[in-house]
C-alpha cells in the first residue's frame, strides 16, 4: 500500500514537472512570436494611424503631437511586458529625470529649428511658397513615391550630419550626451542636447525645402522618423530576419552604434535605414559583430541636468588635441 502511494506520488510529481516544462516552452514560443510581431505592429500601426488621420484632414499640429505621445506610452507599456533586457528599466535608471528634461527641451527646439531653416530659405528667396519659380519636386507623383523620395533625401542628410557629429570634436561634445547611455529604453530617444537638436532641426529640412516638398509629405516623414527613433532606442524585444538589417531601422543595429567600442560606435549612423551606411562603408551587421557594453568609456558627461547642458559649451574652451581626437584621449 505504501509502495503504491509512493508510486502515485512520484507519477504526480513527474506529471506536474512535465506540465511545467511544457507550459514554459509554450510561454517561450509565445514570447518569441510577440517579439517577431512587435516592430510591424508598433511601427506599422502608428504609421497607419498617421496616414489615416492626415487623410481625414486632421490638423497636423494636433494629430502629430497626439500620436507622438500615444506612441511613447505604447512603447513604454510594451517595454514592461516584452523587455529585450529584463535588467533595464527607465524606472530604475537614475538618469531618467535628466532624460525627461532633455526630451522637453528637444520638443521645444525642434519647431524652432525648423522655423529657422524656413526663415533662412525665405530670406534667400528659395522657399517655394515665396519664390516666383516652384521647386523641382515631383508633385504629380503618387504620395507613396513622394514619401519614398523624401525619405531617401532626409536619411542621406541625416547620415552625413550624424557622421559629422562623430568626426569633429567640437560637434562630438554636443552628441556625447546621447551616447552616455549604459542602458537603452524609450527615454533615450529624447536624450539629445539642445544644441545638437537645433543643429538637426535647422540643417536637415533644408534639402527638402529647397526641392519644394509639400507640407503633407514633410509632416508624414517627421512622424515616421519619430516612430522609428523611439523603437530603435527602446527596450522592446524586436526580432528580424537577417536580411532586414540592411534596410530596416532595427534595434540591434542601433544598439551596436551605442556601444563603447569606437569600432562599432562609428558605424550604423542612420537610425532610420542602413542604406547609406551600406553604400558608404560604415555598416555593421548585428549577426557579424558582437554587442559589447553600451555607453561611453570613462564618460566625461556630468550626472546633473544643468551641468549636462553646460558641458559641450565648456568643452569648446578646451584646446583641441594635437594629432588626435579628444574621443581617443
SVG drawing of the C-alpha trace seen along z (x, -y; Angstrom):
<svg xmlns="http://www.w3.org/2000/svg" viewBox="-12 -88 62 90">
<polyline fill="none" stroke="black" stroke-width="0.4" points="0.0,0.0 2.8,-2.4 4.7,-1.5 1.6,-2.2 1.2,-5.6 4.8,-6.5 4.5,-5.4 1.4,-7.5 3.1,-10.5 6.2,-10.1 4.0,-9.9 2.0,-13.0 5.2,-15.0 6.6,-13.9 3.4,-14.9 3.4,-18.3 7.1,-18.8 6.4,-17.8 3.4,-20.1 5.5,-22.9 8.2,-22.4 5.5,-22.2 4.0,-25.5 7.4,-27.1 8.2,-26.0 4.8,-27.3 5.5,-30.6 8.9,-30.9 7.4,-30.3 4.6,-32.8 7.0,-35.4 9.2,-34.8 6.2,-35.2 5.4,-38.5 9.0,-39.6 8.7,-39.0 5.5,-40.9 6.5,-43.9 8.1,-46.0 5.4,-45.5 2.6,-46.1 4.1,-49.2 5.7,-50.8 3.1,-49.7 0.2,-50.5 1.3,-54.1 2.3,-54.8 -1.2,-53.6 -2.8,-55.9 -0.7,-58.8 -1.8,-58.3 -5.4,-57.8 -5.5,-61.0 -3.8,-63.1 -6.0,-61.6 -9.1,-62.6 -7.8,-66.2 -6.9,-66.2 -4.7,-69.2 -1.0,-68.0 -0.2,-70.4 -2.7,-68.4 -2.6,-64.9 1.2,-64.7 1.7,-65.5 -1.2,-63.3 0.2,-60.3 3.7,-61.1 2.5,-60.9 0.5,-57.8 3.5,-56.1 5.7,-56.9 3.2,-55.4 2.5,-52.4 6.2,-51.6 6.7,-52.2 3.9,-49.7 5.4,-47.1 8.8,-47.5 7.3,-46.3 5.6,-43.3 8.2,-42.3 11.6,-43.7 14.6,-43.0 16.8,-43.2 14.9,-42.5 17.6,-44.2 16.9,-47.5 14.1,-49.8 13.6,-53.6 12.1,-53.4 15.4,-52.2 17.6,-54.4 19.0,-57.3 19.3,-59.4 15.6,-59.2 14.7,-62.6 17.6,-64.1 16.4,-62.3 12.9,-63.7 14.3,-67.2 16.3,-66.9 13.2,-65.5 11.1,-68.5 13.8,-70.9 14.0,-68.8 10.3,-69.2 10.6,-72.9 13.8,-73.1 12.6,-71.1 9.9,-73.5 12.2,-76.5 15.0,-75.0 12.7,-74.1 11.3,-77.6 14.8,-79.0 15.6,-76.9 12.4,-78.0 13.2,-81.7 16.7,-81.2 15.5,-79.9 12.8,-82.5 15.4,-85.2 17.3,-83.7 14.2,-83.7 14.4,-79.9 11.3,-78.8 8.8,-77.5 5.8,-79.5 7.7,-82.8 9.7,-82.2 8.4,-83.0 9.6,-79.7 8.4,-76.4 10.9,-73.9 11.6,-70.7 9.6,-68.5 7.5,-65.9 4.1,-66.9 2.4,-64.8 3.8,-61.6 1.6,-59.4 2.0,-60.2 3.9,-56.9 6.5,-57.7 6.9,-61.3 7.3,-59.9 10.0,-57.4 11.9,-60.2 11.6,-62.4 12.8,-59.5 15.9,-59.0 16.8,-62.7 16.2,-63.0 18.1,-59.9 21.0,-61.0 21.3,-64.3 20.8,-62.5 23.6,-60.2 26.1,-62.9 25.0,-65.2 25.3,-62.3 28.7,-61.2 30.0,-64.7 28.9,-64.7 31.2,-61.7 34.1,-63.1 34.6,-66.6 35.4,-67.1 33.6,-70.4 30.4,-68.7 31.0,-65.5 30.8,-67.2 27.2,-68.0 26.5,-64.5 28.3,-62.8 25.2,-63.3 23.2,-61.0 25.9,-58.3 26.2,-58.5 23.6,-55.7 24.7,-52.5 21.2,-51.2 18.6,-51.7 14.9,-52.5 12.3,-54.8 13.5,-57.9 16.9,-57.6 15.4,-58.6 15.0,-62.1 18.3,-62.3 19.7,-64.8 21.4,-68.0 19.5,-71.2 22.4,-72.4 22.5,-69.2 18.7,-69.3 18.8,-72.9 21.5,-71.9 19.5,-68.9 16.3,-70.9 17.9,-73.8 20.1,-71.7 18.1,-68.5 14.9,-70.1 16.8,-72.4 17.3,-69.9 13.6,-69.0 12.5,-72.7 14.8,-73.6 13.3,-70.9 9.8,-72.1 8.5,-69.1 4.8,-69.7 3.9,-70.1 1.9,-66.8 5.0,-64.9 7.2,-66.7 4.7,-66.1 4.3,-62.4 8.0,-61.9 8.6,-63.7 6.1,-61.3 7.7,-58.3 11.1,-59.4 9.8,-59.9 8.2,-56.4 11.3,-54.6 13.5,-56.7 11.5,-55.6 11.7,-52.0 15.4,-51.8 16.1,-53.3 13.5,-51.2 13.9,-48.1 11.2,-46.3 12.2,-42.8 12.2,-43.0 13.3,-40.3 14.1,-40.5 15.3,-38.2 19.0,-38.6 18.3,-40.5 16.1,-43.1 19.1,-44.7 20.2,-46.0 17.3,-48.4 15.0,-48.5 15.6,-50.6 16.4,-47.7 17.1,-48.0 20.1,-45.6 21.8,-48.0 21.3,-51.0 22.5,-49.2 25.8,-48.5 26.0,-52.2 25.7,-52.9 28.5,-50.5 31.6,-51.8 33.8,-50.4 34.7,-53.0 34.9,-50.4 31.2,-49.8 30.2,-53.2 31.3,-54.8 29.0,-52.7 25.3,-52.5 24.9,-56.2 21.5,-56.4 18.9,-55.2 16.0,-55.1 17.6,-52.9 21.0,-51.2 21.0,-52.0 23.6,-54.8 25.8,-53.0 26.0,-50.1 26.8,-52.4 29.5,-54.4 31.1,-51.5 30.0,-52.2 27.6,-49.3 27.9,-46.7 25.6,-43.7 24.5,-42.6 25.0,-38.9 28.6,-39.6 29.6,-41.9 29.3,-41.1 27.4,-43.6 29.6,-45.0 28.8,-47.2 26.8,-50.4 27.6,-54.0 31.0,-55.8 34.3,-54.6 35.2,-56.8 32.3,-59.1 33.2,-62.8 29.5,-63.8 28.3,-65.2 25.5,-63.5 23.4,-66.6 21.0,-68.1 22.2,-71.7 25.8,-70.6 24.9,-68.4 23.5,-71.4 26.7,-73.4 29.1,-70.6 29.6,-70.9 29.9,-74.7 32.6,-74.4 34.4,-71.8 34.6,-74.4 37.1,-76.2 39.4,-73.2 42.2,-73.4 42.0,-70.6 44.4,-67.8 47.4,-67.7 47.5,-64.7 44.3,-63.1 40.7,-63.2 39.6,-64.0 37.4,-60.9 40.5,-58.8 42.1,-60.6"/>
</svg>
